């Protein structure tokens, strides 16, 4: 009992001493009034502490809890200015996005132009060209050309031609089908060709390669050709 | 004997300011601001002794550290606001100076919010329920 009483008194005396020193340290009268209010509240809390401890449990923790909660709320409320790093990261993201869009636009436009050129050289319609730009977007990495399936007439011509020239399957993308074609080339060639979509005549291939080389400077090994 | 140095610095600065003010009021203000800043920073280190004494006191008697933290924050806010207001007032901007002091007062009062919270909560908890 005596211990508790002396501890309580010691707390009160210390807090009042602190309050006096704060009063001395404060620079001017106007501030003193406000600081005195806060310090007075602290003194009140210290004097009340046995009562509070009796009724409300451990109140020091509650003071600290409410203090930290309040500080966090204050920091959430404050306006978040974006840092320079955030801004530059955002700028990088935007510019890479823009480059990607520009590259896809260029790929589409090149594809359309190449398709028109190939169509005009082959005399066909409906050729689809997929252009892929290289990583830095400055050169063409690969070109995938899908020419429409030959008409019945053309198919007959081509089978004749194929009989003369020995058809070369060109598709590089699907190696399995190439194997099939070469292995099956001893069989019925015309029938094979009807169901095999990857066969393009050497003449068509050379016309396309020439067109692309003259128009856009694309090496033949970057070109893949297939029929629908 | 630091007080002699500081008073000497203040006197010299005052004379220089009076001389310069006739020709260039701008430089007079800069000189005044710099002198104030120098003295403030020179002597703010000395407050360290007082603060460490306060900390020691709080540690020995075991009062909650949150009290000391609040009190030190109050002192800091009061000093900084007062200092800024003085410099602005020297430049003749009484309005801005009083706004700075106002901000200091509000921030000091804001320090009391958690303490008031706890007191109110406890007092409400003391009430008999349903009474």
Interface residues (C-beta under 8 A of the other chain):
Chain A: X7 X10 X11 X13 X14 X15 X17 X18 X21 X22 X25 X26 X27 X28 X30 X31 X34 X35 X37 X38 X39 X41 X42 X44 X45 X46 X48 X51 X52 X55 X56 X59 X60 X62 X63 X64 X66 X67 X70
Chain B: X47 X50 X54 X57 X58 X61 X62 X63 X64 X66 X67 X68 X70 X71 X74 X75 X78 X79 X81 X82 X83 X101 X104 X105 X108 X109 X111 X112 X113 X114 X115 X116 X117 X118 X119 X121 X122 X125 X126
